[in-house]
Amino acid sequence: MFSSPFLAETGAIAQFAGRFFREGFRPRYEVREFFHQCYVVGYQSLPMVGITGFIMGLVLTLQSQPTMAKFGAEAWVPTMVGLTIIREMGPIITALVFAGKIGSSIGAELGSMRVTEQIDAMEVSGTNPFKYLVVTRVLATTLMLPLLTVLADGIGLYASYVGINTQGTTTLALFINNVLSGLTFAEVLPAFFKTFFFGFAVGLVGCYKGYHATKGTAGVGAAANSAVVVSSLLIFILDLLAVQITGLLGFN
Protein backbone atom coordinates (compact mmCIF):
# COMPACT_ATOMS: atom_id res chain seq x y z
CA MET A 1 0.00 0.00 0.00
CA PHE A 2 1.29 3.45 -0.88
CA SER A 3 1.94 5.72 2.06
CA SER A 4 0.40 9.16 2.34
CA PRO A 5 3.75 11.00 1.85
CA PHE A 6 4.12 9.22 -1.49
CA LEU A 7 0.64 10.27 -2.59
CA ALA A 8 1.22 13.80 -1.33
CA GLU A 9 4.48 14.04 -3.28
CA THR A 10 2.81 12.69 -6.41
CA GLY A 11 0.02 15.23 -6.11
CA ALA A 12 2.47 18.07 -5.51
CA ILE A 13 4.48 17.17 -8.63
CA ALA A 14 1.24 16.97 -10.63
CA GLN A 15 0.26 20.46 -9.39
CA PHE A 16 3.73 21.70 -10.28
CA ALA A 17 3.30 20.29 -13.80
CA GLY A 18 -0.11 21.94 -14.06
CA ARG A 19 1.41 25.28 -13.11
CA PHE A 20 4.04 24.78 -15.80
CA PHE A 21 1.38 24.33 -18.50
CA ARG A 22 -0.63 27.30 -17.17
CA GLU A 23 2.28 29.73 -17.06
CA GLY A 24 4.71 28.27 -19.56
CA PHE A 25 3.08 29.56 -22.71
CA ARG A 26 1.98 32.99 -21.56
CA PRO A 27 4.07 36.10 -22.17
CA ARG A 28 6.51 37.29 -21.06
CA TYR A 29 8.80 34.72 -22.74
CA GLU A 30 12.33 34.32 -21.38
CA VAL A 31 13.88 33.56 -24.77
CA ARG A 32 17.48 34.43 -23.89
CA GLU A 33 17.42 32.30 -20.73
CA PHE A 34 15.82 29.46 -22.68
CA PHE A 35 18.63 29.40 -25.25
CA HIS A 36 21.20 29.62 -22.46
CA GLN A 37 19.65 26.58 -20.79
CA CYS A 38 19.66 24.73 -24.12
CA TYR A 39 23.39 25.40 -24.30
CA VAL A 40 23.96 24.22 -20.71
CA VAL A 41 21.64 21.23 -20.92
CA GLY A 42 22.42 20.13 -24.46
CA TYR A 43 25.81 21.27 -25.67
CA GLN A 44 27.63 20.75 -22.37
CA SER A 45 26.23 17.21 -22.15
CA LEU A 46 27.66 16.17 -25.52
CA PRO A 47 30.95 14.66 -24.25
CA MET A 48 29.32 12.44 -21.63
CA VAL A 49 26.53 11.33 -23.95
CA GLY A 50 28.99 10.65 -26.78
CA ILE A 51 31.32 8.57 -24.62
CA THR A 52 28.38 6.64 -23.16
CA GLY A 53 26.96 5.94 -26.62
CA PHE A 54 30.31 4.73 -27.96
CA ILE A 55 30.89 2.36 -25.03
CA MET A 56 27.31 1.09 -25.24
CA GLY A 57 27.58 0.19 -28.94
CA LEU A 58 31.03 -1.35 -28.59
CA VAL A 59 30.12 -3.50 -25.57
CA LEU A 60 26.88 -4.73 -27.14
CA THR A 61 28.72 -5.78 -30.27
CA LEU A 62 31.68 -7.45 -28.58
CA GLN A 63 29.43 -9.40 -26.22
CA SER A 64 26.86 -10.52 -28.78
CA GLN A 65 29.21 -11.36 -31.64
CA PRO A 66 30.71 -14.59 -30.15
CA THR A 67 27.27 -15.89 -29.18
CA MET A 68 25.80 -15.16 -32.60
CA ALA A 69 28.81 -16.82 -34.26
CA LYS A 70 28.06 -20.08 -32.41
CA PHE A 71 24.70 -20.27 -34.20
CA GLY A 72 26.08 -19.16 -37.56
CA ALA A 73 24.18 -15.88 -37.34
CA GLU A 74 27.11 -13.49 -37.17
CA ALA A 75 25.75 -11.57 -40.16
CA TRP A 76 22.74 -10.59 -38.03
CA VAL A 77 24.84 -8.74 -35.45
CA PRO A 78 24.42 -5.28 -37.07
CA THR A 79 20.65 -5.75 -37.30
CA MET A 80 20.34 -6.94 -33.72
CA VAL A 81 22.57 -4.20 -32.29
CA GLY A 82 20.78 -1.56 -34.36
CA LEU A 83 17.37 -2.65 -33.10
CA THR A 84 18.60 -2.82 -29.50
CA ILE A 85 20.24 0.60 -29.52
CA ILE A 86 17.61 2.55 -31.42
CA ARG A 87 14.50 1.01 -29.89
CA GLU A 88 15.52 0.67 -26.26
CA MET A 89 19.08 0.96 -25.02
CA GLY A 90 19.87 4.30 -26.66
CA PRO A 91 16.88 6.23 -25.27
CA ILE A 92 17.02 4.63 -21.81
CA ILE A 93 20.77 4.85 -21.20
CA THR A 94 20.94 8.41 -22.55
CA ALA A 95 17.98 9.47 -20.41
CA LEU A 96 19.51 7.95 -17.26
CA VAL A 97 22.86 9.64 -17.89
CA PHE A 98 20.96 12.86 -18.59
CA ALA A 99 19.03 12.50 -15.34
CA GLY A 100 22.23 11.95 -13.37
CA LYS A 101 23.98 14.98 -14.84
CA ILE A 102 21.22 17.49 -15.54
CA GLY A 103 18.61 16.45 -12.99
CA SER A 104 21.03 16.73 -10.10
CA SER A 105 22.45 19.98 -11.48
CA ILE A 106 19.02 21.62 -11.73
CA GLY A 107 18.00 20.37 -8.28
CA ALA A 108 21.19 21.67 -6.68
CA GLU A 109 21.11 25.01 -8.51
CA LEU A 110 17.49 25.85 -7.72
CA GLY A 111 17.84 24.41 -4.23
CA SER A 112 20.75 26.70 -3.44
CA MET A 113 18.78 29.66 -4.82
CA ARG A 114 15.84 28.73 -2.61
CA VAL A 115 17.74 28.33 0.64
CA THR A 116 19.72 31.54 0.05
CA GLU A 117 16.42 33.37 -0.62
CA GLN A 118 17.37 34.40 -4.17
CA ILE A 119 14.02 33.13 -5.46
CA ASP A 120 12.23 35.22 -2.82
CA ALA A 121 14.24 38.24 -3.91
CA MET A 122 13.17 37.70 -7.52
CA GLU A 123 9.52 37.66 -6.45
CA VAL A 124 9.96 40.89 -4.49
CA SER A 125 11.66 42.59 -7.44
CA GLY A 126 8.70 41.81 -9.71
CA THR A 127 10.32 38.98 -11.71
CA ASN A 128 8.37 35.76 -12.12
CA PRO A 129 10.88 33.17 -10.86
CA PHE A 130 8.76 30.26 -12.06
CA LYS A 131 8.85 31.38 -15.68
CA TYR A 132 12.50 32.40 -15.54
CA LEU A 133 13.87 29.40 -13.64
CA VAL A 134 11.44 26.53 -14.15
CA VAL A 135 9.79 26.98 -17.54
CA THR A 136 13.06 27.62 -19.38
CA ARG A 137 14.77 24.59 -17.85
CA VAL A 138 11.87 22.19 -18.42
CA LEU A 139 11.51 23.27 -22.05
CA ALA A 140 15.27 22.95 -22.56
CA THR A 141 15.42 19.41 -21.17
CA THR A 142 12.33 18.40 -23.17
CA LEU A 143 13.87 19.55 -26.45
CA MET A 144 17.52 18.66 -25.88
CA LEU A 145 17.20 15.05 -24.71
CA PRO A 146 15.75 13.79 -28.04
CA LEU A 147 18.64 15.43 -29.91
CA LEU A 148 21.17 13.92 -27.52
CA THR A 149 19.51 10.51 -27.96
CA VAL A 150 19.84 10.71 -31.75
CA LEU A 151 23.51 11.60 -31.31
CA ALA A 152 24.07 8.73 -28.87
CA ASP A 153 22.34 6.29 -31.25
CA GLY A 154 24.55 7.38 -34.14
CA ILE A 155 27.75 7.13 -32.10
CA GLY A 156 26.65 3.78 -30.70
CA LEU A 157 26.07 2.38 -34.19
CA TYR A 158 29.46 3.63 -35.34
CA ALA A 159 31.03 1.97 -32.29
CA SER A 160 29.26 -1.24 -33.27
CA TYR A 161 30.81 -0.97 -36.74
CA VAL A 162 34.23 -0.53 -35.12
CA GLY A 163 33.60 -3.55 -32.88
CA ILE A 164 32.63 -5.77 -35.80
CA ASN A 165 35.81 -4.83 -37.64
CA THR A 166 37.97 -5.79 -34.66
CA GLN A 167 37.17 -9.46 -35.34
CA GLY A 168 36.43 -9.34 -39.04
CA THR A 169 36.03 -7.04 -42.00
CA THR A 170 32.90 -5.35 -43.27
CA THR A 171 32.28 -2.17 -45.17
CA LEU A 172 30.42 0.77 -43.68
CA ALA A 173 27.86 0.65 -46.50
CA LEU A 174 27.10 -3.02 -45.83
CA PHE A 175 26.85 -2.38 -42.09
CA ILE A 176 24.41 0.50 -42.56
CA ASN A 177 22.35 -1.57 -45.00
CA ASN A 178 22.10 -4.43 -42.49
CA VAL A 179 21.04 -2.03 -39.73
CA LEU A 180 18.40 -0.29 -41.83
CA SER A 181 17.01 -3.57 -43.15
CA GLY A 182 15.76 -4.42 -39.66
CA LEU A 183 14.19 -1.02 -38.93
CA THR A 184 10.87 0.55 -39.86
CA PHE A 185 9.41 3.97 -39.09
CA ALA A 186 6.89 2.26 -36.80
CA GLU A 187 9.83 1.14 -34.65
CA VAL A 188 11.95 4.29 -34.83
CA LEU A 189 9.32 6.98 -34.27
CA PRO A 190 7.93 5.68 -30.92
CA ALA A 191 11.48 5.32 -29.59
CA PHE A 192 12.19 8.92 -30.59
CA PHE A 193 8.96 10.45 -29.34
CA LYS A 194 9.19 8.91 -25.88
CA THR A 195 12.46 10.76 -25.27
CA PHE A 196 10.46 14.03 -25.20
CA PHE A 197 8.58 12.65 -22.19
CA PHE A 198 11.84 11.48 -20.61
CA GLY A 199 13.30 14.96 -20.96
CA PHE A 200 10.16 16.57 -19.58
CA ALA A 201 10.22 14.27 -16.56
CA VAL A 202 13.88 15.00 -15.81
CA GLY A 203 13.41 18.76 -16.05
CA LEU A 204 10.14 18.84 -14.12
CA VAL A 205 11.35 16.69 -11.23
CA GLY A 206 14.69 18.50 -10.98
CA CYS A 207 12.96 21.88 -10.91
CA TYR A 208 10.33 20.71 -8.43
CA LYS A 209 12.88 19.31 -5.99
CA GLY A 210 15.08 22.38 -6.18
CA TYR A 211 12.26 24.91 -6.15
CA HIS A 212 10.84 23.43 -2.94
CA ALA A 213 14.13 22.67 -1.17
CA THR A 214 14.19 23.33 2.59
CA LYS A 215 16.43 22.88 5.65
CA GLY A 216 19.39 24.96 4.54
CA THR A 217 22.42 23.53 2.77
CA ALA A 218 21.49 19.97 3.70
CA GLY A 219 18.31 20.43 1.69
CA VAL A 220 20.34 21.27 -1.41
CA GLY A 221 22.04 17.88 -1.35
CA ALA A 222 18.74 16.15 -0.64
CA ALA A 223 17.11 17.97 -3.55
CA ALA A 224 19.88 16.95 -5.97
CA ASN A 225 19.84 13.34 -4.80
CA SER A 226 16.06 12.91 -4.83
CA ALA A 227 15.83 14.60 -8.25
CA VAL A 228 18.02 11.87 -9.76
CA VAL A 229 16.22 9.03 -7.97
CA VAL A 230 12.68 10.16 -8.79
CA SER A 231 13.42 11.14 -12.40
CA SER A 232 15.20 7.82 -13.04
CA LEU A 233 12.20 5.94 -11.66
CA LEU A 234 9.87 8.01 -13.83
CA ILE A 235 11.96 7.20 -16.90
CA PHE A 236 11.47 3.47 -16.34
CA ILE A 237 7.74 3.93 -15.70
CA LEU A 238 7.31 6.04 -18.83
CA ASP A 239 9.26 3.50 -20.86
CA LEU A 240 7.00 0.71 -19.61
CA LEU A 241 3.93 2.76 -20.56
CA ALA A 242 5.42 3.51 -23.99
CA VAL A 243 6.01 -0.20 -24.65
CA GLN A 244 2.45 -1.05 -23.63
CA ILE A 245 0.92 1.72 -25.74
CA THR A 246 2.97 0.92 -28.84
CA GLY A 247 2.05 -2.74 -28.38
CA LEU A 248 -1.66 -1.90 -28.25
CA LEU A 249 -1.29 0.25 -31.36
CA GLY A 250 0.48 -2.56 -33.18
CA PHE A 251 3.89 -0.91 -33.47
CA ASN A 252 5.85 -3.70 -31.71
C-alpha atoms as a printed R data frame, in Angstrom:
    type eleno elety resid chain resno      x       y       z
1   ATOM     1    CA   MET     A     1  0.000   0.000   0.000
2   ATOM     2    CA   PHE     A     2  1.290   3.450  -0.880
3   ATOM     3    CA   SER     A     3  1.944   5.719   2.056
4   ATOM     4    CA   SER     A     4  0.396   9.165   2.344
5   ATOM     5    CA   PRO     A     5  3.748  10.998   1.845
6   ATOM     6    CA   PHE     A     6  4.119   9.217  -1.494
7   ATOM     7    CA   LEU     A     7  0.639  10.269  -2.589
8   ATOM     8    CA   ALA     A     8  1.221  13.799  -1.332
9   ATOM     9    CA   GLU     A     9  4.482  14.036  -3.280
10  ATOM    10    CA   THR     A    10  2.809  12.687  -6.413
11  ATOM    11    CA   GLY     A    11  0.018  15.230  -6.107
12  ATOM    12    CA   ALA     A    12  2.469  18.072  -5.512
13  ATOM    13    CA   ILE     A    13  4.478  17.167  -8.628
14  ATOM    14    CA   ALA     A    14  1.239  16.971 -10.633
15  ATOM    15    CA   GLN     A    15  0.256  20.456  -9.392
16  ATOM    16    CA   PHE     A    16  3.734  21.703 -10.284
17  ATOM    17    CA   ALA     A    17  3.298  20.291 -13.803
18  ATOM    18    CA   GLY     A    18 -0.112  21.936 -14.060
19  ATOM    19    CA   ARG     A    19  1.406  25.282 -13.106
20  ATOM    20    CA   PHE     A    20  4.042  24.780 -15.801
21  ATOM    21    CA   PHE     A    21  1.377  24.334 -18.497
22  ATOM    22    CA   ARG     A    22 -0.625  27.299 -17.167
23  ATOM    23    CA   GLU     A    23  2.283  29.728 -17.055
24  ATOM    24    CA   GLY     A    24  4.710  28.271 -19.558
25  ATOM    25    CA   PHE     A    25  3.079  29.559 -22.714
26  ATOM    26    CA   ARG     A    26  1.976  32.985 -21.561
27  ATOM    27    CA   PRO     A    27  4.069  36.103 -22.172
28  ATOM    28    CA   ARG     A    28  6.512  37.288 -21.064
29  ATOM    29    CA   TYR     A    29  8.801  34.723 -22.739
30  ATOM    30    CA   GLU     A    30 12.333  34.322 -21.381
31  ATOM    31    CA   VAL     A    31 13.877  33.556 -24.769
32  ATOM    32    CA   ARG     A    32 17.479  34.431 -23.890
33  ATOM    33    CA   GLU     A    33 17.423  32.304 -20.728
34  ATOM    34    CA   PHE     A    34 15.820  29.456 -22.680
35  ATOM    35    CA   PHE     A    35 18.628  29.404 -25.250
36  ATOM    36    CA   HIS     A    36 21.199  29.623 -22.457
37  ATOM    37    CA   GLN     A    37 19.647  26.581 -20.793
38  ATOM    38    CA   CYS     A    38 19.660  24.733 -24.119
39  ATOM    39    CA   TYR     A    39 23.389  25.398 -24.300
40  ATOM    40    CA   VAL     A    40 23.957  24.221 -20.712
41  ATOM    41    CA   VAL     A    41 21.640  21.227 -20.917
42  ATOM    42    CA   GLY     A    42 22.420  20.132 -24.455
43  ATOM    43    CA   TYR     A    43 25.815  21.268 -25.670
44  ATOM    44    CA   GLN     A    44 27.627  20.751 -22.371
45  ATOM    45    CA   SER     A    45 26.229  17.209 -22.151
46  ATOM    46    CA   LEU     A    46 27.659  16.170 -25.524
47  ATOM    47    CA   PRO     A    47 30.950  14.663 -24.246
48  ATOM    48    CA   MET     A    48 29.316  12.441 -21.630
49  ATOM    49    CA   VAL     A    49 26.529  11.335 -23.955
50  ATOM    50    CA   GLY     A    50 28.993  10.651 -26.779
51  ATOM    51    CA   ILE     A    51 31.318   8.568 -24.616
52  ATOM    52    CA   THR     A    52 28.382   6.642 -23.164
53  ATOM    53    CA   GLY     A    53 26.956   5.943 -26.623
54  ATOM    54    CA   PHE     A    54 30.311   4.726 -27.962
55  ATOM    55    CA   ILE     A    55 30.890   2.362 -25.033
56  ATOM    56    CA   MET     A    56 27.306   1.092 -25.242
57  ATOM    57    CA   GLY     A    57 27.584   0.191 -28.944
58  ATOM    58    CA   LEU     A    58 31.027  -1.353 -28.588
59  ATOM    59    CA   VAL     A    59 30.119  -3.496 -25.571
60  ATOM    60    CA   LEU     A    60 26.876  -4.729 -27.140
61  ATOM    61    CA   THR     A    61 28.724  -5.779 -30.274
62  ATOM    62    CA   LEU     A    62 31.676  -7.454 -28.578
63  ATOM    63    CA   GLN     A    63 29.431  -9.401 -26.215
64  ATOM    64    CA   SER     A    64 26.863 -10.520 -28.778
65  ATOM    65    CA   GLN     A    65 29.210 -11.362 -31.639
66  ATOM    66    CA   PRO     A    66 30.706 -14.587 -30.151
67  ATOM    67    CA   THR     A    67 27.269 -15.891 -29.184
68  ATOM    68    CA   MET     A    68 25.797 -15.162 -32.604
69  ATOM    69    CA   ALA     A    69 28.808 -16.817 -34.262
70  ATOM    70    CA   LYS     A    70 28.058 -20.084 -32.415
71  ATOM    71    CA   PHE     A    71 24.705 -20.267 -34.201
72  ATOM    72    CA   GLY     A    72 26.077 -19.161 -37.561
73  ATOM    73    CA   ALA     A    73 24.179 -15.875 -37.342
74  ATOM    74    CA   GLU     A    74 27.111 -13.486 -37.175
75  ATOM    75    CA   ALA     A    75 25.745 -11.566 -40.159
76  ATOM    76    CA   TRP     A    76 22.741 -10.589 -38.030
77  ATOM    77    CA   VAL     A    77 24.838  -8.739 -35.447
78  ATOM    78    CA   PRO     A    78 24.419  -5.283 -37.069
79  ATOM    79    CA   THR     A    79 20.645  -5.747 -37.298
80  ATOM    80    CA   MET     A    80 20.343  -6.939 -33.715
81  ATOM    81    CA   VAL     A    81 22.566  -4.201 -32.293
82  ATOM    82    CA   GLY     A    82 20.778  -1.557 -34.357
83  ATOM    83    CA   LEU     A    83 17.373  -2.646 -33.096
84  ATOM    84    CA   THR     A    84 18.603  -2.825 -29.505
85  ATOM    85    CA   ILE     A    85 20.243   0.604 -29.518
86  ATOM    86    CA   ILE     A    86 17.608   2.551 -31.425
87  ATOM    87    CA   ARG     A    87 14.496   1.013 -29.887
88  ATOM    88    CA   GLU     A    88 15.519   0.672 -26.262
89  ATOM    89    CA   MET     A    89 19.081   0.958 -25.024
90  ATOM    90    CA   GLY     A    90 19.865   4.298 -26.657
91  ATOM    91    CA   PRO     A    91 16.880   6.229 -25.265
92  ATOM    92    CA   ILE     A    92 17.016   4.626 -21.814
93  ATOM    93    CA   ILE     A    93 20.774   4.855 -21.202
94  ATOM    94    CA   THR     A    94 20.942   8.412 -22.550
95  ATOM    95    CA   ALA     A    95 17.980   9.466 -20.408
96  ATOM    96    CA   LEU     A    96 19.507   7.948 -17.258
97  ATOM    97    CA   VAL     A    97 22.861   9.643 -17.895
98  ATOM    98    CA   PHE     A    98 20.963  12.858 -18.592
99  ATOM    99    CA   ALA     A    99 19.027  12.504 -15.339
100 ATOM   100    CA   GLY     A   100 22.234  11.950 -13.370
101 ATOM   101    CA   LYS     A   101 23.980  14.984 -14.840
102 ATOM   102    CA   ILE     A   102 21.221  17.489 -15.542
103 ATOM   103    CA   GLY     A   103 18.607  16.448 -12.988
104 ATOM   104    CA   SER     A   104 21.033  16.730 -10.102
105 ATOM   105    CA   SER     A   105 22.452  19.983 -11.478
106 ATOM   106    CA   ILE     A   106 19.021  21.618 -11.726
107 ATOM   107    CA   GLY     A   107 18.002  20.367  -8.284
108 ATOM   108    CA   ALA     A   108 21.190  21.666  -6.677
109 ATOM   109    CA   GLU     A   109 21.113  25.013  -8.508
110 ATOM   110    CA   LEU     A   110 17.488  25.853  -7.723
111 ATOM   111    CA   GLY     A   111 17.840  24.405  -4.233
112 ATOM   112    CA   SER     A   112 20.749  26.697  -3.440
113 ATOM   113    CA   MET     A   113 18.784  29.658  -4.817
114 ATOM   114    CA   ARG     A   114 15.838  28.732  -2.609
115 ATOM   115    CA   VAL     A   115 17.739  28.332   0.640
116 ATOM   116    CA   THR     A   116 19.715  31.535   0.052
117 ATOM   117    CA   GLU     A   117 16.424  33.374  -0.625
118 ATOM   118    CA   GLN     A   118 17.371  34.397  -4.169
119 ATOM   119    CA   ILE     A   119 14.021  33.134  -5.455
120 ATOM   120    CA   ASP     A   120 12.225  35.219  -2.823
121 ATOM   121    CA   ALA     A   121 14.241  38.240  -3.906
122 ATOM   122    CA   MET     A   122 13.166  37.696  -7.523
123 ATOM   123    CA   GLU     A   123  9.520  37.663  -6.454
124 ATOM   124    CA   VAL     A   124  9.963  40.888  -4.491
125 ATOM   125    CA   SER     A   125 11.657  42.591  -7.441
126 ATOM   126    CA   GLY     A   126  8.703  41.813  -9.715
127 ATOM   127    CA   THR     A   127 10.323  38.985 -11.714
128 ATOM   128    CA   ASN     A   128  8.369  35.761 -12.118
129 ATOM   129    CA   PRO     A   129 10.883  33.166 -10.860
130 ATOM   130    CA   PHE     A   130  8.756  30.255 -12.056
131 ATOM   131    CA   LYS     A   131  8.847  31.381 -15.680
132 ATOM   132    CA   TYR     A   132 12.504  32.404 -15.539
133 ATOM   133    CA   LEU     A   133 13.869  29.402 -13.636
134 ATOM   134    CA   VAL     A   134 11.440  26.526 -14.146
135 ATOM   135    CA   VAL     A   135  9.786  26.983 -17.542
136 ATOM   136    CA   THR     A   136 13.057  27.622 -19.382
137 ATOM   137    CA   ARG     A   137 14.768  24.588 -17.851
138 ATOM   138    CA   VAL     A   138 11.875  22.191 -18.423
139 ATOM   139    CA   LEU     A   139 11.510  23.272 -22.050
140 ATOM   140    CA   ALA     A   140 15.270  22.952 -22.564
141 ATOM   141    CA   THR     A   141 15.425  19.409 -21.171
142 ATOM   142    CA   THR     A   142 12.334  18.400 -23.172
143 ATOM   143    CA   LEU     A   143 13.874  19.552 -26.447
144 ATOM   144    CA   MET     A   144 17.523  18.656 -25.884
145 ATOM   145    CA   LEU     A   145 17.198  15.046 -24.707
146 ATOM   146    CA   PRO     A   146 15.746  13.785 -28.043
147 ATOM   147    CA   LEU     A   147 18.637  15.427 -29.914
148 ATOM   148    CA   LEU     A   148 21.169  13.916 -27.521
149 ATOM   149    CA   THR     A   149 19.512  10.514 -27.960
150 ATOM   150    CA   VAL     A   150 19.835  10.713 -31.752
151 ATOM   151    CA   LEU     A   151 23.506  11.597 -31.310
152 ATOM   152    CA   ALA     A   152 24.071   8.727 -28.869
153 ATOM   153    CA   ASP     A   153 22.338   6.291 -31.251
154 ATOM   154    CA   GLY     A   154 24.553   7.378 -34.142
155 ATOM   155    CA   ILE     A   155 27.750   7.135 -32.099
156 ATOM   156    CA   GLY     A   156 26.647   3.777 -30.699
157 ATOM   157    CA   LEU     A   157 26.070   2.384 -34.186
158 ATOM   158    CA   TYR     A   158 29.461   3.628 -35.340
159 ATOM   159    CA   ALA     A   159 31.035   1.970 -32.288
160 ATOM   160    CA   SER     A   160 29.263  -1.245 -33.274
161 ATOM   161    CA   TYR     A   161 30.812  -0.972 -36.742
162 ATOM   162    CA   VAL     A   162 34.227  -0.531 -35.117
163 ATOM   163    CA   GLY     A   163 33.603  -3.553 -32.882
164 ATOM   164    CA   ILE     A   164 32.634  -5.774 -35.796
165 ATOM   165    CA   ASN     A   165 35.812  -4.826 -37.637
166 ATOM   166    CA   THR     A   166 37.974  -5.791 -34.662
167 ATOM   167    CA   GLN     A   167 37.171  -9.458 -35.341
168 ATOM   168    CA   GLY     A   168 36.431  -9.345 -39.040
169 ATOM   169    CA   THR     A   169 36.033  -7.037 -42.000
170 ATOM   170    CA   THR     A   170 32.901  -5.353 -43.265
171 ATOM   171    CA   THR     A   171 32.285  -2.170 -45.173
172 ATOM   172    CA   LEU     A   172 30.416   0.767 -43.680
173 ATOM   173    CA   ALA     A   173 27.859   0.654 -46.503
174 ATOM   174    CA   LEU     A   174 27.099  -3.025 -45.835
175 ATOM   175    CA   PHE     A   175 26.854  -2.380 -42.091
176 ATOM   176    CA   ILE     A   176 24.407   0.498 -42.560
177 ATOM   177    CA   ASN     A   177 22.346  -1.572 -44.996
178 ATOM   178    CA   ASN     A   178 22.101  -4.425 -42.493
179 ATOM   179    CA   VAL     A   179 21.045  -2.028 -39.729
180 ATOM   180    CA   LEU     A   180 18.400  -0.292 -41.835
181 ATOM   181    CA   SER     A   181 17.013  -3.571 -43.149
182 ATOM   182    CA   GLY     A   182 15.758  -4.424 -39.662
183 ATOM   183    CA   LEU     A   183 14.191  -1.021 -38.931
184 ATOM   184    CA   THR     A   184 10.870   0.551 -39.858
185 ATOM   185    CA   PHE     A   185  9.410   3.967 -39.086
186 ATOM   186    CA   ALA     A   186  6.893   2.256 -36.804
187 ATOM   187    CA   GLU     A   187  9.832   1.136 -34.648
188 ATOM   188    CA   VAL     A   188 11.953   4.285 -34.830
189 ATOM   189    CA   LEU     A   189  9.324   6.980 -34.266
190 ATOM   190    CA   PRO     A   190  7.928   5.682 -30.917
191 ATOM   191    CA   ALA     A   191 11.484   5.319 -29.593
192 ATOM   192    CA   PHE     A   192 12.195   8.917 -30.591
193 ATOM   193    CA   PHE     A   193  8.959  10.453 -29.337
194 ATOM   194    CA   LYS     A   194  9.193   8.906 -25.880
195 ATOM   195    CA   THR     A   195 12.455  10.764 -25.274
196 ATOM   196    CA   PHE     A   196 10.463  14.025 -25.196
197 ATOM   197    CA   PHE     A   197  8.576  12.654 -22.187
198 ATOM   198    CA   PHE     A   198 11.839  11.481 -20.606
199 ATOM   199    CA   GLY     A   199 13.300  14.961 -20.955
200 ATOM   200    CA   PHE     A   200 10.161  16.573 -19.584
201 ATOM   201    CA   ALA     A   201 10.215  14.267 -16.559
202 ATOM   202    CA   VAL     A   202 13.883  14.996 -15.808
203 ATOM   203    CA   GLY     A   203 13.408  18.757 -16.048
204 ATOM   204    CA   LEU     A   204 10.136  18.837 -14.124
205 ATOM   205    CA   VAL     A   205 11.346  16.692 -11.231
206 ATOM   206    CA   GLY     A   206 14.689  18.499 -10.984
207 ATOM   207    CA   CYS     A   207 12.959  21.883 -10.911
208 ATOM   208    CA   TYR     A   208 10.333  20.712  -8.425
209 ATOM   209    CA   LYS     A   209 12.878  19.312  -5.992
210 ATOM   210    CA   GLY     A   210 15.078  22.382  -6.180
211 ATOM   211    CA   TYR     A   211 12.255  24.913  -6.146
212 ATOM   212    CA   HIS     A   212 10.839  23.433  -2.942
213 ATOM   213    CA   ALA     A   213 14.134  22.672  -1.169
214 ATOM   214    CA   THR     A   214 14.192  23.333   2.592
215 ATOM   215    CA   LYS     A   215 16.434  22.878   5.648
216 ATOM   216    CA   GLY     A   216 19.392  24.957   4.543
217 ATOM   217    CA   THR     A   217 22.418  23.528   2.772
218 ATOM   218    CA   ALA     A   218 21.494  19.968   3.697
219 ATOM   219    CA   GLY     A   219 18.312  20.432   1.691
220 ATOM   220    CA   VAL     A   220 20.342  21.275  -1.413
221 ATOM   221    CA   GLY     A   221 22.042  17.878  -1.353
222 ATOM   222    CA   ALA     A   222 18.745  16.147  -0.638
223 ATOM   223    CA   ALA     A   223 17.112  17.966  -3.553
224 ATOM   224    CA   ALA     A   224 19.880  16.947  -5.971
225 ATOM   225    CA   ASN     A   225 19.835  13.338  -4.797
226 ATOM   226    CA   SER     A   226 16.056  12.906  -4.834
227 ATOM   227    CA   ALA     A   227 15.830  14.595  -8.248
228 ATOM   228    CA   VAL     A   228 18.017  11.869  -9.764
229 ATOM   229    CA   VAL     A   229 16.221   9.027  -7.972
230 ATOM   230    CA   VAL     A   230 12.683  10.162  -8.793
231 ATOM   231    CA   SER     A   231 13.420  11.143 -12.404
232 ATOM   232    CA   SER     A   232 15.199   7.816 -13.041
233 ATOM   233    CA   LEU     A   233 12.198   5.941 -11.658
234 ATOM   234    CA   LEU     A   234  9.865   8.013 -13.827
235 ATOM   235    CA   ILE     A   235 11.957   7.205 -16.902
236 ATOM   236    CA   PHE     A   236 11.469   3.470 -16.337
237 ATOM   237    CA   ILE     A   237  7.740   3.926 -15.697
238 ATOM   238    CA   LEU     A   238  7.308   6.040 -18.831
239 ATOM   239    CA   ASP     A   239  9.263   3.498 -20.855
240 ATOM   240    CA   LEU     A   240  6.995   0.712 -19.609
241 ATOM   241    CA   LEU     A   241  3.930   2.756 -20.561
242 ATOM   242    CA   ALA     A   242  5.417   3.511 -23.987
243 ATOM   243    CA   VAL     A   243  6.009  -0.202 -24.646
244 ATOM   244    CA   GLN     A   244  2.446  -1.054 -23.626
245 ATOM   245    CA   ILE     A   245  0.920   1.724 -25.737
246 ATOM   246    CA   THR     A   246  2.974   0.921 -28.840
247 ATOM   247    CA   GLY     A   247  2.055  -2.739 -28.381
248 ATOM   248    CA   LEU     A   248 -1.662  -1.897 -28.251
249 ATOM   249    CA   LEU     A   249 -1.288   0.254 -31.356
250 ATOM   250    CA   GLY     A   250  0.484  -2.563 -33.179
251 ATOM   251    CA   PHE     A   251  3.888  -0.912 -33.472
252 ATOM   252    CA   ASN     A   252  5.850  -3.696 -31.711
